[in-house]
């Protein structure tokens, strides 16, 4: 396991589930009074699970979006548990539920400060693949094609990676970003001098 891979932390996994039919949200509210539902403000309801700790938006169309999981496996487990709970609560659910991970958010520390101005200048020809407006926001947005990911890079060397659909893609994207920055000499590792 490389040094960059060790510092990648999965912060949130977003997964979706699609039922083959619509769902009666009022029936869900009656069966589970603790759900959050305000139809005048938002068309879906929020169903929270304690284990795994997740929140799932449920829409009348039968679409569900689960957030808060720390892995793809945990997101899938949460959605399956939710569907089981709905069935046990008397909600009719037919057929198999299709579940897929739609976004992974990870954070990492590249281990040194990054020269964002130089990075922007060196990649300027990417046309929209890189955005840096320090007077608006202190981070640089960098879009990677392979593996597909979007980074928010800060001069401190901290990064947020989003858009990956597999955990290994998030890890690979961070490793690839770090290698690219090191090749261009854009990461500065601080050397501590303890001698006086």
Residue pairs with C-beta under 8 A, 6 or more apart in sequence:
2 175
3 111
4 108
4 110
4 111
4 174
4 175
4 178
5 171
5 174
5 175
7 108
7 109
7 110
7 111
7 174
8 106
8 107
8 108
8 161
8 170
8 171
8 174
9 106
9 107
9 108
10 70
10 71
10 104
10 105
10 106
10 167
10 170
11 70
11 105
11 106
11 107
11 160
12 67
12 68
12 69
12 70
12 104
12 105
13 67
13 69
13 70
13 71
13 72
13 74
13 75
13 101
13 103
13 104
13 105
13 167
14 65
14 66
14 67
14 75
14 101
14 102
14 103
14 104
14 105
15 65
15 66
15 69
15 72
15 75
15 76
15 78
15 79
15 99
15 100
15 101
15 102
16 63
16 64
16 65
16 66
16 99
16 100
16 102
17 63
17 64
17 66
17 79
17 83
17 97
17 98
17 99
18 62
18 63
18 64
18 97
18 98
19 62
19 63
19 64
19 93
19 94
19 95
19 97
20 62
20 94
20 95
21 62
21 94
21 95
22 60
22 61
22 62
23 58
23 59
23 60
23 61
23 62
23 86
23 91
23 93
24 60
24 91
25 37
25 39
25 44
25 45
25 58
25 59
25 60
27 90
27 91
28 35
28 37
28 45
28 47
28 58
28 86
28 89
28 91
29 35
29 37
29 45
31 86
31 89
31 90
31 91
32 47
32 85
32 89
34 48
35 45
35 46
35 47
35 48
36 45
36 46
36 48
37 45
37 46
43 59
43 60
44 57
44 58
44 59
44 60
45 57
45 58
46 55
46 56
46 57
46 58
47 55
47 56
47 58
47 82
48 54
48 55
48 56
49 55
49 56
49 78
49 81
49 82
52 68
52 69
52 70
52 74
52 77
52 78
52 81
53 68
54 66
54 67
54 68
54 69
54 74
54 75
54 78
55 66
55 67
55 68
56 64
56 65
56 66
56 67
56 78
56 79
56 82
57 64
57 65
57 67
58 64
64 79
64 82
65 102
66 75
66 78
66 79
66 82
68 78
69 75
69 78
71 167
72 101
72 104
72 166
72 167
75 99
75 101
76 99
76 101
79 97
79 99
80 97
80 99
83 93
83 97
86 93
87 93
100 165
101 165
101 166
102 165
103 162
103 163
103 164
103 165
104 161
104 162
104 163
104 164
104 165
104 166
104 167
104 169
104 170
105 160
105 161
105 162
106 160
106 161
106 162
106 164
106 167
106 170
106 171
106 174
107 158
107 159
107 160
107 161
108 158
108 159
108 161
108 174
109 157
109 158
109 159
110 157
110 158
110 159
110 174
110 177
110 178
110 181
110 187
111 157
111 178
111 187
111 189
112 157
112 187
112 188
112 189
112 190
113 155
113 156
113 157
113 187
113 188
113 190
114 153
114 154
114 155
114 156
114 157
114 181
114 186
114 187
114 188
115 155
115 186
115 188
116 132
116 134
116 139
116 140
116 153
116 154
116 155
117 132
117 134
118 184
118 186
119 130
119 132
119 140
119 142
119 153
119 181
119 184
119 186
120 130
120 132
120 140
122 184
122 186
123 129
123 130
123 142
124 130
126 143
128 143
129 142
129 143
129 145
130 140
130 141
130 142
130 143
131 140
131 141
132 140
132 141
138 154
138 155
139 152
139 153
139 154
140 151
140 152
140 153
140 154
141 150
141 151
141 152
141 153
142 150
142 151
142 153
142 177
143 149
143 150
143 151
144 150
144 151
144 173
144 176
144 177
147 164
147 169
147 170
147 172
147 173
147 176
148 163
148 164
148 165
148 169
149 161
149 162
149 163
149 164
149 169
149 170
149 173
150 161
150 162
150 163
151 159
151 160
151 161
151 162
151 173
151 177
152 159
152 160
152 162
153 159
153 177
157 187
159 174
159 177
161 170
161 173
161 174
164 170
164 173
178 187
181 187
